[in-house]
Amino acid sequence: MSRFLFVVPPFVGHVNPTIAVGAELARRGHDVAWSGIPGVVEELLPVGSRFLPAAPEEDGLHFDSLFQQFRKLRGPASFKFMWYDALLPLARTMIDGVQAAVEDFGADALVVDQHALAGAVVARKVGLPWATSATTCAEFVDALAGWPVVAAGLRTARVELQLDAGIAAEIAHEGDILFSPYLVLAFATEALVAPGQSFPSHYQFVGPSTTGRPETAGFPWSWLDPTRPAVLVSLGTITGREGGRFFGAAAEALGAMPIQAVIVADPDLVPDPPDNVLVRRRVPQLALLPHMQAVVSHAGHNTVCEGLALGLPQVVLPIRDGQPVVADQVVRAGCGVRLSFERVSADELRSAIERALTDPSLRARADDIRRSFAAAGGPAGAAEHLEKVAGVLPSAA
């Protein structure tokens, strides 16, 4: 049996998909551990999980402060800030700690989130196989095609990160550490990401990874009326705190509709919600979604995929970085409606929600995506691909 080390950034949406995969690997007899910035990652893991810190806990506060600044940016500025001011410094901060974790744990293979490049750097340094954990598929299309100078600069920066860590130049220039040459695990399917597009054989689309994720938030289940359609409205864990104007428009739109809605937001942002709108700071999202008939979100990859895994049509209002790419994927797949986060009115939002609830073509295409997810393999498929990377199973190649 093998030892798999997951290297993750301190972001909820990037840790959550690894939990079910880790549980499946453990079920198969492998040892599993996680490494990252303390203060966030270990709190998301199931009780009893092994966590190896890659940096002091105070570094988590530093990166949280950076992402407060990141929330104010849009377009190429958000990409540049995310990489140059947050993710590349995060990688440099984590490299020594991840290498110590690899040695302490005796890892046989690494599973590296795309936004935790320290794992890829360490894997190259010590000669271990590694897989990319692509918790968002925005990078699978050329999100920076319109900004070639930004894209080229980021590729150069990822090479320099490796050179500074002592990796030989010929290795550092080989490929792009954003994508493992061994295995890229995509937590979606081609039906959503890029229908008809071909990918390298080591790209494996396994669908959402959600089972077994601990959810501690309570919910007043008796509030839900099963005779009325229900809609979930969420801007995710990173962007939710800046949605004051949007949440106001959402409450106004929903208050005039014969439905129920759950808005995930700080109650201070929706101080006087209509009777048919429940505002909760946190919700058990996986448990709640089966009670919903549509989802309104910022086009965060996890929220979109968790809804589509149940065939729920989407209303997406992307804000920054990879979210516009995910929103384009939703629209192109025919399973949702896209609106402007900055300019949306209550009337526009109401119309879009009505369409999501009543348009049979949106629901049919969302169900097509649901079926593609169900057939993709999920955590069990991901674990099998990882076993091949670690040499437990023979590679298909």
C-alpha positions in Angstrom: 0.0 0.0 0.0 1.1 3.6 -0.6 1.2 6.9 1.3 -0.5 9.8 -0.4 0.1 13.4 0.7 -2.4 16.0 -0.4 -0.9 19.5 -0.7 -3.6 22.2 -0.5 -4.0 25.9 -0.2 -5.9 27.5 2.7 -9.2 27.8 0.7 -12.3 25.8 1.5 -13.3 25.1 -2.0 -9.9 23.6 -2.8 -9.7 21.4 0.3 -13.3 20.0 0.2 -13.0 17.9 -3.0 -9.9 16.1 -1.6 -11.8 14.8 1.4 -13.8 12.1 -0.4 -10.8 11.1 -2.5 -8.7 10.7 0.7 -11.4 8.7 2.3 -11.6 6.4 -0.7 -7.8 5.9 -0.7 -7.9 5.1 3.0 -10.8 2.6 2.4 -8.5 0.8 0.0 -5.8 0.5 2.6 -3.6 3.5 1.8 -2.2 6.0 4.3 -3.4 9.6 3.6 -2.3 12.9 5.0 -2.7 16.6 4.2 -0.2 19.5 4.2 -0.9 23.2 4.0 -1.2 26.4 6.0 -2.5 25.6 9.6 -5.6 27.4 10.9 -7.8 26.6 8.0 -7.0 23.3 6.4 -7.1 21.0 9.4 -10.4 22.5 10.6 -12.0 21.3 7.3 -10.8 17.7 7.5 -12.7 14.9 9.2 -11.8 14.2 12.8 -8.8 12.0 13.0 -7.2 13.1 9.7 -3.5 13.5 9.7 -2.4 17.1 9.0 1.2 18.2 8.6 1.6 22.0 8.7 3.7 23.5 5.9 4.2 26.9 7.6 3.5 28.7 10.9 -0.1 29.4 11.7 0.4 33.2 11.5 1.1 32.9 7.8 -2.6 31.9 7.4 -3.6 35.3 8.8 -1.2 37.0 6.3 -2.8 35.3 3.3 -6.3 36.0 4.6 -5.3 39.7 4.7 -4.1 39.5 1.1 -7.3 37.9 -0.1 -9.2 40.8 1.5 -7.4 43.0 -1.0 -8.0 40.5 -3.8 -11.7 40.8 -3.4 -11.6 44.4 -4.7 -10.0 43.5 -8.0 -11.4 42.4 -11.4 -10.2 41.2 -14.8 -6.4 40.8 -15.4 -5.6 42.8 -12.3 -7.3 40.0 -10.2 -5.2 37.3 -12.0 -2.0 39.2 -11.5 -2.7 39.9 -7.8 -3.8 36.4 -7.1 -0.6 34.9 -8.6 2.1 37.5 -7.9 0.9 38.7 -4.5 -0.7 35.6 -3.1 -0.2 32.2 -4.8 3.5 32.5 -5.7 4.4 33.9 -2.3 2.3 31.1 -0.8 4.3 28.5 -2.7 7.6 30.0 -1.5 6.3 30.0 2.1 5.2 26.3 1.9 8.1 24.7 0.0 10.3 23.9 3.0 7.4 22.8 5.1 6.0 20.5 2.4 9.4 18.9 1.9 9.6 18.3 5.6 6.1 16.8 5.5 7.0 14.5 2.6 10.0 13.2 4.6 8.1 12.9 7.9 5.1 11.1 6.3 7.2 9.0 3.9 5.0 10.0 1.0 5.0 7.8 -2.1 3.0 10.2 -4.2 1.7 13.8 -3.9 -1.7 15.1 -4.9 -1.2 18.8 -5.5 -3.8 21.5 -5.8 -3.2 23.8 -8.7 -3.0 26.7 -6.3 -0.5 25.0 -4.0 2.5 24.8 -6.3 4.9 24.1 -3.5 3.7 20.5 -3.8 4.7 20.3 -7.4 8.1 21.9 -6.7 8.9 19.5 -3.9 7.8 16.5 -6.0 10.2 17.6 -8.7 13.0 18.2 -6.1 12.7 14.8 -4.5 11.7 12.8 -7.6 8.2 11.7 -6.5 5.3 11.2 -8.8 2.5 13.8 -8.4 -1.0 14.4 -9.6 -2.7 17.8 -10.1 -5.9 18.3 -8.2 -7.9 20.6 -10.4 -10.7 21.8 -8.2 -11.6 24.4 -10.8 -11.4 23.7 -14.6 -11.0 27.4 -15.5 -7.3 26.7 -16.3 -8.3 24.1 -18.8 -9.2 26.7 -21.3 -6.9 29.7 -22.0 -8.4 32.1 -19.5 -5.6 34.6 -20.3 -5.8 34.4 -24.1 -6.7 38.0 -24.3 -3.8 39.0 -22.0 -0.8 37.1 -23.6 1.8 39.3 -21.7 0.2 38.4 -18.4 0.1 34.7 -19.3 3.7 34.6 -20.4 4.8 36.4 -17.3 3.1 33.9 -15.1 4.6 31.0 -16.9 8.1 32.6 -16.4 7.3 33.2 -12.7 6.5 29.5 -12.2 9.8 28.5 -13.8 11.7 31.0 -11.6 9.9 29.5 -8.5 11.5 26.1 -9.4 14.9 27.6 -10.2 15.0 29.4 -6.8 14.1 26.1 -5.1 17.2 24.5 -6.6 15.6 22.6 -9.5 17.8 22.2 -12.6 16.9 24.5 -15.4 16.2 21.8 -17.9 13.6 20.3 -15.5 12.1 23.7 -14.5 11.5 24.6 -18.2 9.8 21.2 -18.9 6.1 21.7 -19.2 4.2 23.8 -16.7 3.9 22.8 -13.0 0.3 24.0 -13.1 -0.4 20.6 -14.7 1.3 17.3 -13.7 2.7 15.2 -16.5 1.6 12.1 -14.6 -2.1 12.8 -13.8 -4.5 15.7 -13.9 -7.6 15.0 -11.8 -10.5 17.3 -13.0 -13.5 17.4 -10.7 -16.0 18.0 -13.5 -16.6 16.4 -16.9 -15.9 17.4 -20.5 -19.7 17.8 -21.0 -19.4 21.0 -18.9 -15.8 22.1 -19.4 -15.3 21.8 -23.1 -17.7 19.6 -25.1 -16.0 18.1 -28.1 -12.5 19.3 -27.1 -9.8 16.6 -26.8 -7.4 16.5 -23.8 -4.2 14.6 -23.1 -4.7 11.0 -22.0 -3.5 11.7 -18.5 -6.3 14.3 -17.9 -9.0 12.4 -16.1 -12.5 13.9 -15.6 -14.0 12.3 -12.5 -16.9 14.6 -11.7 -17.6 16.3 -8.4 -16.0 14.9 -5.2 -18.5 15.5 -2.4 -19.3 12.4 -0.4 -18.1 12.2 3.2 -17.4 15.9 3.6 -18.2 16.9 7.2 -20.9 19.6 7.4 -21.3 21.1 10.9 -23.7 24.0 10.1 -27.2 23.6 11.4 -30.4 24.3 9.5 -34.1 24.9 10.4 -35.4 22.1 8.1 -39.0 22.7 9.2 -38.8 26.2 7.5 -38.8 24.5 4.1 -42.2 24.1 2.4 -42.0 21.1 0.1 -45.0 22.5 -1.9 -43.0 25.5 -3.1 -39.9 25.6 -5.3 -36.8 26.6 -3.5 -33.6 28.4 -4.6 -30.2 28.6 -3.1 -28.3 31.9 -3.4 -24.6 31.9 -2.5 -21.5 33.8 -3.3 -19.1 31.3 -1.7 -16.7 31.6 1.2 -14.3 34.1 -0.3 -16.6 36.5 -2.1 -19.7 36.4 0.0 -18.7 39.3 2.2 -18.7 41.8 -0.6 -22.1 41.1 -1.9 -24.2 43.7 -0.1 -25.7 45.4 -3.2 -26.3 42.0 -4.8 -27.9 40.4 -1.8 -30.2 43.4 -1.5 -31.3 43.0 -5.2 -31.7 39.2 -4.6 -34.0 39.8 -1.6 -36.1 42.2 -3.5 -36.4 39.9 -6.5 -37.2 36.8 -4.4 -39.6 38.6 -2.2 -41.9 39.1 -5.2 -41.9 35.5 -6.2 -44.1 32.6 -5.1 -41.1 30.5 -4.0 -38.7 30.1 -1.1 -35.1 31.0 -1.1 -32.1 30.5 1.2 -29.5 33.2 1.0 -26.0 32.3 2.3 -24.7 35.6 3.7 -24.0 37.5 6.8 -27.4 38.5 8.2 -26.2 42.1 8.4 -26.1 42.2 4.6 -29.8 41.4 4.4 -31.2 43.0 7.5 -34.9 42.7 6.7 -35.5 39.7 4.4 -39.0 38.9 3.0 -40.9 36.2 4.8 -40.1 33.7 2.0 -36.3 34.3 2.2 -34.1 32.7 4.9 -30.7 34.3 5.5 -28.0 32.1 7.1 -24.4 32.8 7.6 -23.5 29.1 6.9 -25.5 26.2 5.6 -24.9 22.4 5.2 -24.8 22.9 1.4 -24.6 19.3 0.4 -27.6 18.3 2.6 -29.6 21.4 1.5 -29.1 21.2 -2.3 -31.5 18.1 -2.8 -34.3 20.4 -1.5 -33.6 23.1 -4.1 -34.8 23.5 -7.7 -32.2 26.0 -8.9 -28.9 27.7 -7.7 -27.9 31.3 -7.9 -24.1 31.8 -7.5 -20.9 33.6 -8.4 -20.0 30.7 -10.7 -17.7 29.2 -8.2 -16.7 25.8 -9.6 -17.6 23.8 -6.6 -21.0 25.4 -6.1 -21.9 25.1 -9.8 -20.8 21.4 -9.9 -22.5 20.5 -6.7 -25.8 21.9 -8.1 -25.4 20.3 -11.5 -24.7 16.9 -9.8 -28.3 17.1 -8.9 -29.5 18.5 -12.3 -30.2 22.0 -10.9 -30.3 24.8 -13.4 -27.9 27.7 -12.7 -28.0 31.5 -12.5 -24.4 32.7 -12.5 -23.0 36.1 -11.8 -19.2 35.8 -12.0 -17.0 38.2 -10.2 -13.3 37.6 -10.8 -10.4 35.3 -11.8 -11.7 31.9 -13.1 -15.4 32.6 -12.4 -16.2 34.1 -15.8 -14.7 31.0 -17.5 -16.9 28.7 -15.4 -19.9 31.0 -16.2 -19.1 30.7 -19.9 -19.0 26.9 -19.5 -22.4 26.9 -17.9 -24.0 29.0 -20.6 -22.2 27.1 -23.4 -23.5 23.8 -21.9 -27.0 25.3 -22.0 -27.7 24.7 -18.3 -27.8 28.2 -16.9 -28.3 31.9 -17.3 -25.5 34.5 -16.9 -25.9 38.0 -15.5 -23.7 40.9 -14.5 -22.8 40.8 -10.8 -21.9 44.5 -10.9 -25.0 45.8 -12.7 -27.8 43.2 -12.1 -31.2 44.6 -11.1 -33.9 42.9 -9.0 -36.1 42.6 -12.2 -33.3 41.0 -14.2 -32.5 38.6 -11.4 -36.2 37.7 -10.9 -36.5 37.0 -14.6 -33.4 34.8 -14.7 -34.6 32.8 -11.6 -38.0 32.3 -13.2 -36.4 31.0 -16.3 -34.1 28.6 -14.3 -37.2 27.3 -12.6 -39.5 26.9 -15.6 -37.4 26.6 -18.8 -37.5 22.8 -19.7 -34.4 23.2 -22.0 -32.2 24.4 -19.1 -33.4 21.6 -16.8 -32.8 19.0 -19.6 -29.3 20.2 -20.2 -28.6 20.4 -16.5 -29.8 16.8 -16.3 -27.4 15.8 -19.1 -24.6 17.2 -17.0 -25.8 15.4 -14.0 -25.7 12.1 -15.9 -22.2 12.8 -17.2 -21.1 13.4 -13.6 -22.7 10.2 -12.4 -20.9 8.2 -15.0 -17.5 9.8 -14.4 -16.2 7.7 -11.6 -16.2 10.2 -8.7 -13.9 9.6 -5.7 -13.5 5.9 -6.5 -12.4 6.7 -10.0 -10.0 9.4 -8.7 -8.5 6.9 -6.2 -7.9 4.3 -9.0 -6.1 6.9 -11.2 -4.0 7.9 -8.2 -3.1 4.3 -7.5 -1.7 4.0 -11.0 0.4 7.1 -10.4 1.8 5.6 -7.2 2.5 2.3 -9.0 -0.1 0.3 -7.0 -2.0 -0.5 -10.2 -0.5 -0.9 -13.6 -0.8 2.2 -15.7 -3.0 2.1 -18.7 -0.1 3.5 -20.7 
